[in-house]
């Protein structure tokens, strides 16, 4: 009998879908933590990422600009670049590093002089999605796709591309080498607290992976998220905050599994109404819904299958989720692309609702 059970278990394990959507329960249980955060700013264009300079001043990428938030709460422009600005980081020498759609990596000095890194290994860097800097000044960037630009991420998902890159750049910003190819839209990168390894996300594979700083010794840290992981940042306690810019749904997974339907949808339907994740639901009657999303008494229930969602997770060094902050269906903090610890708590950037909010330190579960 024990042999029969072992055989059945082996068959089930072989047939198990490694990318089935995990249930949000335990430390992943839905809540309204993001919607209870205090609002600090509303932007006139979708914001994308944040970084703190050596003086603790917050910088935010918004459209083709980088803004700096003053103590009075104003947002002043500090850089205007020739494309949509995404990921931000500060180099130990004070330079601001900015990933610019279609252009590459901009290295901006205190005086405003801009140098560019536009290629690595002969590949144009038009879809940089994340940047992190090691203690010695070595820069690590991810290129989400070699087939699309950042604003076309939905197209990249629907095409099921896996052409992303992990890139190492020398401290001067002039020489770059590709450490890994064929990644499924890497959208986040961070250096481990001991400065010895790199952690990066793959949105379309729903994973986090660790590797050595030379790209070797790669291993999965988290194998399956309930959403699409993007940017990462150390939490100051040995773990990481992970932004999931959208939640996965069974309807989207079904579309991704049907090449004929997906191809016809992309050819015949306005992209705004594709059966695909979104950074923000518009409420249009043309938006696709699953049965659980049908309005009851004029209200879309918070537990409905989401068109858009807000989710930030804190994982420990083993990849276990130890805290989660949600903005459920009907919430106002969806499409989270950046989270950043600060002295007051945790900054959170909602690209979908164009808001900067803060989770006060007293509100953190283990503060």
BAMI-409635 format. One record per residue (C-alpha): residue in three letters; z, x, y. Coordinates in steps of 0.05 Angstrom, whole numbers, plus 5000, padded with zeros to 4 digits. Layout:
residuo->ALA; Z->Z; X->X; Y->Y
...
END
This chain:
residuo->UNK; Z->5000; X->5000; Y->5000
residuo->UNK; Z->5017; X->5056; Y->5049
residuo->UNK; Z->4949; X->5087; Y->5036
residuo->UNK; Z->4914; X->5021; Y->5051
residuo->UNK; Z->4953; X->5015; Y->5117
residuo->UNK; Z->4933; X->5086; Y->5136
residuo->UNK; Z->4860; X->5070; Y->5121
residuo->UNK; Z->4863; X->5007; Y->5164
residuo->UNK; Z->4897; X->5045; Y->5221
residuo->UNK; Z->4843; X->5100; Y->5217
residuo->UNK; Z->4787; X->5048; Y->5222
residuo->UNK; Z->4820; X->5013; Y->5281
residuo->UNK; Z->4830; X->5079; Y->5317
residuo->UNK; Z->4757; X->5098; Y->5306
residuo->UNK; Z->4733; X->5032; Y->5335
residuo->UNK; Z->4783; X->5028; Y->5392
residuo->UNK; Z->4751; X->5027; Y->5461
residuo->UNK; Z->4782; X->5086; Y->5496
residuo->UNK; Z->4764; X->5054; Y->5563
residuo->UNK; Z->4794; X->4985; Y->5551
residuo->UNK; Z->4832; X->4962; Y->5613
residuo->UNK; Z->4907; X->4976; Y->5605
residuo->UNK; Z->4955; X->4920; Y->5621
residuo->UNK; Z->4993; X->4925; Y->5687
residuo->UNK; Z->5064; X->4920; Y->5663
residuo->UNK; Z->5128; X->4961; Y->5665
residuo->UNK; Z->5124; X->5010; Y->5723
residuo->UNK; Z->5053; X->4984; Y->5735
residuo->UNK; Z->5076; X->4912; Y->5745
residuo->UNK; Z->5042; X->4878; Y->5805
residuo->UNK; Z->5083; X->4872; Y->5869
residuo->UNK; Z->5071; X->4864; Y->5943
residuo->UNK; Z->5099; X->4932; Y->5965
residuo->UNK; Z->5037; X->4951; Y->6005
residuo->UNK; Z->5035; X->4885; Y->6042
residuo->UNK; Z->5107; X->4895; Y->6063
residuo->UNK; Z->5092; X->4963; Y->6095
residuo->UNK; Z->5097; X->4970; Y->6170
residuo->UNK; Z->5030; X->4972; Y->6206
residuo->UNK; Z->5018; X->5034; Y->6250
residuo->UNK; Z->4945; X->5026; Y->6270
residuo->UNK; Z->4882; X->4983; Y->6261
residuo->UNK; Z->4816; X->5020; Y->6267
residuo->UNK; Z->4748; X->4998; Y->6294
residuo->UNK; Z->4713; X->5028; Y->6233
residuo->UNK; Z->4733; X->5040; Y->6161
residuo->UNK; Z->4782; X->5100; Y->6157
residuo->UNK; Z->4777; X->5146; Y->6097
residuo->UNK; Z->4828; X->5202; Y->6092
residuo->UNK; Z->4889; X->5234; Y->6125
residuo->UNK; Z->4919; X->5303; Y->6135
residuo->UNK; Z->4978; X->5333; Y->6171
residuo->UNK; Z->4971; X->5397; Y->6212
residuo->UNK; Z->5023; X->5452; Y->6216
residuo->UNK; Z->5060; X->5414; Y->6271
residuo->UNK; Z->5064; X->5351; Y->6229
residuo->UNK; Z->5012; X->5313; Y->6270
residuo->UNK; Z->4972; X->5261; Y->6231
residuo->UNK; Z->4896; X->5266; Y->6230
residuo->UNK; Z->4852; X->5209; Y->6204
residuo->UNK; Z->4778; X->5207; Y->6189
residuo->UNK; Z->4746; X->5144; Y->6218
residuo->UNK; Z->4671; X->5136; Y->6217
residuo->UNK; Z->4640; X->5199; Y->6244
residuo->UNK; Z->4704; X->5220; Y->6280
residuo->UNK; Z->4770; X->5254; Y->6266
residuo->UNK; Z->4828; X->5223; Y->6304
residuo->UNK; Z->4897; X->5251; Y->6317
residuo->UNK; Z->4956; X->5203; Y->6324
residuo->UNK; Z->5003; X->5218; Y->6382
residuo->UNK; Z->5078; X->5205; Y->6382
residuo->UNK; Z->5064; X->5144; Y->6425
residuo->UNK; Z->5019; X->5116; Y->6370
residuo->UNK; Z->4953; X->5128; Y->6405
residuo->UNK; Z->4894; X->5156; Y->6366
residuo->UNK; Z->4856; X->5211; Y->6403
residuo->UNK; Z->4788; X->5238; Y->6381
residuo->UNK; Z->4792; X->5312; Y->6363
residuo->UNK; Z->4724; X->5320; Y->6328
residuo->UNK; Z->4657; X->5283; Y->6327
residuo->UNK; Z->4612; X->5302; Y->6269
residuo->UNK; Z->4539; X->5286; Y->6250
residuo->UNK; Z->4556; X->5239; Y->6193
residuo->UNK; Z->4611; X->5197; Y->6162
residuo->UNK; Z->4674; X->5239; Y->6155
residuo->UNK; Z->4712; X->5233; Y->6090
residuo->UNK; Z->4764; X->5279; Y->6060
residuo->UNK; Z->4808; X->5322; Y->6106
residuo->UNK; Z->4853; X->5382; Y->6096
residuo->UNK; Z->4882; X->5438; Y->6138
residuo->UNK; Z->4872; X->5511; Y->6119
residuo->UNK; Z->4931; X->5559; Y->6124
residuo->UNK; Z->4895; X->5594; Y->6181
residuo->UNK; Z->4895; X->5529; Y->6222
residuo->UNK; Z->4823; X->5507; Y->6211
residuo->UNK; Z->4809; X->5434; Y->6198
residuo->UNK; Z->4767; X->5422; Y->6136
residuo->UNK; Z->4725; X->5358; Y->6138
residuo->UNK; Z->4677; X->5332; Y->6085
residuo->UNK; Z->4617; X->5301; Y->6120
residuo->UNK; Z->4569; X->5254; Y->6084
residuo->UNK; Z->4499; X->5283; Y->6076
residuo->UNK; Z->4520; X->5348; Y->6110
residuo->UNK; Z->4573; X->5387; Y->6071
residuo->UNK; Z->4640; X->5418; Y->6088
residuo->UNK; Z->4655; X->5428; Y->6162
residuo->UNK; Z->4706; X->5483; Y->6179
residuo->UNK; Z->4731; X->5469; Y->6249
residuo->UNK; Z->4770; X->5521; Y->6288
residuo->UNK; Z->4824; X->5507; Y->6340
residuo->UNK; Z->4773; X->5517; Y->6394
residuo->UNK; Z->4726; X->5466; Y->6365
residuo->UNK; Z->4675; X->5514; Y->6336
residuo->UNK; Z->4645; X->5486; Y->6272
residuo->UNK; Z->4620; X->5527; Y->6213
residuo->UNK; Z->4586; X->5493; Y->6153
residuo->UNK; Z->4584; X->5501; Y->6078
residuo->UNK; Z->4523; X->5461; Y->6056
residuo->UNK; Z->4507; X->5486; Y->5986
residuo->UNK; Z->4540; X->5512; Y->5923
residuo->UNK; Z->4500; X->5543; Y->5866
residuo->UNK; Z->4437; X->5518; Y->5899
residuo->UNK; Z->4462; X->5446; Y->5900
residuo->UNK; Z->4465; X->5409; Y->5966
residuo->UNK; Z->4536; X->5385; Y->5982
residuo->UNK; Z->4519; X->5316; Y->6009
residuo->UNK; Z->4571; X->5275; Y->5972
residuo->UNK; Z->4637; X->5313; Y->5980
residuo->UNK; Z->4695; X->5268; Y->5964
residuo->UNK; Z->4759; X->5309; Y->5965
residuo->UNK; Z->4786; X->5377; Y->5989
residuo->UNK; Z->4849; X->5416; Y->5975
residuo->UNK; Z->4872; X->5486; Y->5993
residuo->UNK; Z->4913; X->5536; Y->5951
residuo->UNK; Z->4967; X->5581; Y->5981
residuo->UNK; Z->4919; X->5640; Y->5984
residuo->UNK; Z->4869; X->5600; Y->6025
residuo->UNK; Z->4821; X->5586; Y->5968
residuo->UNK; Z->4788; X->5518; Y->5979
residuo->UNK; Z->4772; X->5468; Y->5924
residuo->UNK; Z->4725; X->5410; Y->5935
residuo->UNK; Z->4696; X->5355; Y->5892
residuo->UNK; Z->4625; X->5328; Y->5898
residuo->UNK; Z->4627; X->5257; Y->5873
residuo->UNK; Z->4553; X->5254; Y->5854
residuo->UNK; Z->4490; X->5295; Y->5860
residuo->UNK; Z->4450; X->5231; Y->5859
residuo->UNK; Z->4480; X->5189; Y->5915
residuo->UNK; Z->4520; X->5196; Y->5980
residuo->UNK; Z->4593; X->5173; Y->5989
residuo->UNK; Z->4574; X->5106; Y->6021
residuo->UNK; Z->4532; X->5090; Y->5958
residuo->UNK; Z->4590; X->5095; Y->5909
residuo->UNK; Z->4577; X->5025; Y->5882
residuo->UNK; Z->4505; X->5045; Y->5865
residuo->UNK; Z->4531; X->5108; Y->5830
residuo->UNK; Z->4578; X->5065; Y->5788
residuo->UNK; Z->4525; X->5014; Y->5770
residuo->UNK; Z->4477; X->5070; Y->5751
residuo->UNK; Z->4532; X->5099; Y->5707
residuo->UNK; Z->4519; X->5169; Y->5735
residuo->UNK; Z->4560; X->5230; Y->5716
residuo->UNK; Z->4533; X->5284; Y->5760
residuo->UNK; Z->4596; X->5304; Y->5798
residuo->UNK; Z->4620; X->5375; Y->5811
residuo->UNK; Z->4685; X->5414; Y->5819
residuo->UNK; Z->4674; X->5471; Y->5867
residuo->UNK; Z->4714; X->5532; Y->5888
residuo->UNK; Z->4704; X->5561; Y->5958
residuo->UNK; Z->4729; X->5629; Y->5981
residuo->UNK; Z->4780; X->5629; Y->6039
residuo->UNK; Z->4726; X->5645; Y->6090
residuo->UNK; Z->4688; X->5582; Y->6072
residuo->UNK; Z->4623; X->5620; Y->6063
residuo->UNK; Z->4618; X->5630; Y->5987
residuo->UNK; Z->4622; X->5575; Y->5936
residuo->UNK; Z->4617; X->5570; Y->5860
residuo->UNK; Z->4613; X->5510; Y->5815
residuo->UNK; Z->4670; X->5507; Y->5764
residuo->UNK; Z->4651; X->5443; Y->5728
residuo->UNK; Z->4590; X->5398; Y->5724
residuo->UNK; Z->4574; X->5330; Y->5695
residuo->UNK; Z->4637; X->5296; Y->5721
residuo->UNK; Z->4640; X->5220; Y->5727
residuo->UNK; Z->4650; X->5215; Y->5803
residuo->UNK; Z->4708; X->5262; Y->5817
residuo->UNK; Z->4740; X->5233; Y->5880
residuo->UNK; Z->4806; X->5270; Y->5885
residuo->UNK; Z->4831; X->5341; Y->5878
residuo->UNK; Z->4899; X->5374; Y->5887
residuo->UNK; Z->4935; X->5438; Y->5871
residuo->UNK; Z->4995; X->5435; Y->5825
residuo->UNK; Z->5063; X->5453; Y->5857
residuo->UNK; Z->5064; X->5521; Y->5823
residuo->UNK; Z->4996; X->5537; Y->5853
residuo->UNK; Z->4967; X->5554; Y->5784
residuo->UNK; Z->4924; X->5494; Y->5766
residuo->UNK; Z->4878; X->5441; Y->5794
residuo->UNK; Z->4886; X->5367; Y->5783
residuo->UNK; Z->4824; X->5324; Y->5794
residuo->UNK; Z->4805; X->5251; Y->5783
residuo->UNK; Z->4742; X->5221; Y->5754
residuo->UNK; Z->4734; X->5150; Y->5780
residuo->UNK; Z->4683; X->5124; Y->5731
residuo->UNK; Z->4720; X->5155; Y->5671
residuo->UNK; Z->4787; X->5128; Y->5697
residuo->UNK; Z->4821; X->5195; Y->5684
residuo->UNK; Z->4860; X->5252; Y->5713
residuo->UNK; Z->4847; X->5322; Y->5687
residuo->UNK; Z->4881; X->5389; Y->5695
residuo->UNK; Z->4847; X->5457; Y->5692
residuo->UNK; Z->4861; X->5529; Y->5711
residuo->UNK; Z->4841; X->5552; Y->5779
residuo->UNK; Z->4779; X->5586; Y->5749
residuo->UNK; Z->4759; X->5519; Y->5717
residuo->UNK; Z->4780; X->5538; Y->5646
residuo->UNK; Z->4830; X->5505; Y->5600
residuo->UNK; Z->4812; X->5434; Y->5620
residuo->UNK; Z->4855; X->5378; Y->5590
residuo->UNK; Z->4866; X->5305; Y->5605
residuo->UNK; Z->4931; X->5288; Y->5640
residuo->UNK; Z->4919; X->5212; Y->5644
residuo->UNK; Z->4865; X->5183; Y->5599
residuo->UNK; Z->4858; X->5112; Y->5624
residuo->UNK; Z->4877; X->5078; Y->5689
residuo->UNK; Z->4872; X->5003; Y->5704
residuo->UNK; Z->4830; X->5020; Y->5765
residuo->UNK; Z->4786; X->5074; Y->5795
residuo->UNK; Z->4828; X->5136; Y->5813
residuo->UNK; Z->4808; X->5174; Y->5875
residuo->UNK; Z->4849; X->5219; Y->5920
residuo->UNK; Z->4912; X->5255; Y->5898
residuo->UNK; Z->4969; X->5287; Y->5936
residuo->UNK; Z->5033; X->5321; Y->5912
residuo->UNK; Z->5094; X->5276; Y->5919
residuo->UNK; Z->5141; X->5334; Y->5934
residuo->UNK; Z->5180; X->5322; Y->5870
residuo->UNK; Z->5135; X->5355; Y->5818
residuo->UNK; Z->5088; X->5295; Y->5811
residuo->UNK; Z->5031; X->5263; Y->5849
residuo->UNK; Z->5012; X->5202; Y->5888
residuo->UNK; Z->4946; X->5174; Y->5862
residuo->UNK; Z->4903; X->5124; Y->5901
residuo->UNK; Z->4863; X->5073; Y->5861
residuo->UNK; Z->4812; X->5044; Y->5910
residuo->UNK; Z->4796; X->4984; Y->5865
residuo->UNK; Z->4823; X->4951; Y->5802
residuo->UNK; Z->4780; X->4944; Y->5740
residuo->UNK; Z->4762; X->4875; Y->5713
residuo->UNK; Z->4733; X->4851; Y->5648
residuo->UNK; Z->4674; X->4820; Y->5683
residuo->UNK; Z->4653; X->4886; Y->5715
residuo->UNK; Z->4664; X->4923; Y->5649
residuo->UNK; Z->4619; X->4872; Y->5615
residuo->UNK; Z->4564; X->4883; Y->5668
residuo->UNK; Z->4571; X->4959; Y->5658
residuo->UNK; Z->4560; X->4950; Y->5583
residuo->UNK; Z->4495; X->4909; Y->5592
residuo->UNK; Z->4440; X->4954; Y->5618
residuo->UNK; Z->4387; X->4899; Y->5623
residuo->UNK; Z->4431; X->4852; Y->5663
residuo->UNK; Z->4456; X->4908; Y->5708
residuo->UNK; Z->4385; X->4933; Y->5722
residuo->UNK; Z->4361; X->4862; Y->5739
residuo->UNK; Z->4422; X->4850; Y->5784
residuo->UNK; Z->4410; X->4913; Y->5823
residuo->UNK; Z->4337; X->4897; Y->5833
residuo->UNK; Z->4344; X->4824; Y->5852
residuo->UNK; Z->4412; X->4812; Y->5884
residuo->UNK; Z->4438; X->4834; Y->5952
residuo->UNK; Z->4487; X->4892; Y->5938
residuo->UNK; Z->4541; X->4855; Y->5976
residuo->UNK; Z->4542; X->4804; Y->5919
residuo->UNK; Z->4535; X->4849; Y->5859
residuo->UNK; Z->4586; X->4839; Y->5804
residuo->UNK; Z->4621; X->4903; Y->5822
residuo->UNK; Z->4687; X->4927; Y->5852
residuo->UNK; Z->4694; X->4921; Y->5928
residuo->UNK; Z->4740; X->4952; Y->5979
residuo->UNK; Z->4751; X->4884; Y->6011
residuo->UNK; Z->4735; X->4813; Y->5990
residuo->UNK; Z->4700; X->4773; Y->6045
residuo->UNK; Z->4716; X->4704; Y->6017
residuo->UNK; Z->4642; X->4685; Y->6017
residuo->UNK; Z->4625; X->4630; Y->5966
residuo->UNK; Z->4570; X->4677; Y->5942
residuo->UNK; Z->4619; X->4729; Y->5918
residuo->UNK; Z->4625; X->4732; Y->5842
residuo->UNK; Z->4690; X->4704; Y->5813
residuo->UNK; Z->4719; X->4699; Y->5744
residuo->UNK; Z->4751; X->4634; Y->5721
residuo->UNK; Z->4821; X->4656; Y->5741
residuo->UNK; Z->4797; X->4667; Y->5812
residuo->UNK; Z->4780; X->4595; Y->5826
residuo->UNK; Z->4819; X->4568; Y->5885
residuo->UNK; Z->4876; X->4520; Y->5870
residuo->UNK; Z->4893; X->4474; Y->5928
residuo->UNK; Z->4852; X->4519; Y->5973
residuo->UNK; Z->4888; X->4583; Y->5954
residuo->UNK; Z->4865; X->4641; Y->5910
residuo->UNK; Z->4925; X->4658; Y->5867
residuo->UNK; Z->4954; X->4729; Y->5873
residuo->UNK; Z->4946; X->4739; Y->5798
residuo->UNK; Z->4871; X->4721; Y->5798
residuo->UNK; Z->4821; X->4774; Y->5773
residuo->UNK; Z->4810; X->4815; Y->5836
residuo->UNK; Z->4746; X->4824; Y->5875
residuo->UNK; Z->4786; X->4877; Y->5914
residuo->UNK; Z->4856; X->4905; Y->5906
residuo->UNK; Z->4906; X->4955; Y->5935
residuo->UNK; Z->4941; X->5004; Y->5889
residuo->UNK; Z->4977; X->5070; Y->5896
residuo->UNK; Z->5013; X->5102; Y->5836
residuo->UNK; Z->5063; X->5157; Y->5831
residuo->UNK; Z->5057; X->5197; Y->5766
residuo->UNK; Z->5102; X->5253; Y->5741
residuo->UNK; Z->5080; X->5321; Y->5715
residuo->UNK; Z->5065; X->5290; Y->5647
residuo->UNK; Z->5020; X->5236; Y->5676
residuo->UNK; Z->5070; X->5179; Y->5665
residuo->UNK; Z->5069; X->5125; Y->5719
residuo->UNK; Z->5138; X->5122; Y->5750
residuo->UNK; Z->5124; X->5078; Y->5810
residuo->UNK; Z->5068; X->5032; Y->5835
residuo->UNK; Z->5053; X->5000; Y->5902
residuo->UNK; Z->5007; X->4939; Y->5901
residuo->UNK; Z->4969; X->4893; Y->5948
residuo->UNK; Z->4947; X->4836; Y->5903
residuo->UNK; Z->4891; X->4785; Y->5911
residuo->UNK; Z->4898; X->4754; Y->5980
residuo->UNK; Z->4934; X->4816; Y->6006
residuo->UNK; Z->4917; X->4856; Y->6069
residuo->UNK; Z->4919; X->4928; Y->6044
residuo->UNK; Z->4860; X->4935; Y->5997
residuo->UNK; Z->4814; X->4993; Y->5983
residuo->UNK; Z->4867; X->5047; Y->5989
residuo->UNK; Z->4832; X->5115; Y->5994
residuo->UNK; Z->4889; X->5159; Y->6019
residuo->UNK; Z->4965; X->5165; Y->6014
residuo->UNK; Z->5006; X->5220; Y->6046
residuo->UNK; Z->5080; X->5235; Y->6044
residuo->UNK; Z->5113; X->5247; Y->6111
residuo->UNK; Z->5183; X->5256; Y->6139
residuo->UNK; Z->5189; X->5181; Y->6149
residuo->UNK; Z->5163; X->5160; Y->6081
residuo->UNK; Z->5091; X->5150; Y->6057
residuo->UNK; Z->5029; X->5138; Y->6099
residuo->UNK; Z->4978; X->5093; Y->6065
residuo->UNK; Z->4906; X->5083; Y->6089
residuo->UNK; Z->4871; X->5018; Y->6073
residuo->UNK; Z->4796; X->5029; Y->6080
residuo->UNK; Z->4781; X->4957; Y->6061
residuo->UNK; Z->4824; X->4927; Y->6116
residuo->UNK; Z->4817; X->4986; Y->6164
residuo->UNK; Z->4893; X->4995; Y->6171
residuo->UNK; Z->4943; X->5051; Y->6171
residuo->UNK; Z->5011; X->5030; Y->6145
residuo->UNK; Z->5076; X->5066; Y->6127
residuo->UNK; Z->5123; X->5055; Y->6069
residuo->UNK; Z->5190; X->5073; Y->6101
residuo->UNK; Z->5230; X->5124; Y->6061
residuo->UNK; Z->5286; X->5075; Y->6049
residuo->UNK; Z->5236; X->5031; Y->6013
residuo->UNK; Z->5215; X->5082; Y->5962
residuo->UNK; Z->5242; X->5065; Y->5893
residuo->UNK; Z->5277; X->5131; Y->5881
residuo->UNK; Z->5293; X->5153; Y->5951
END
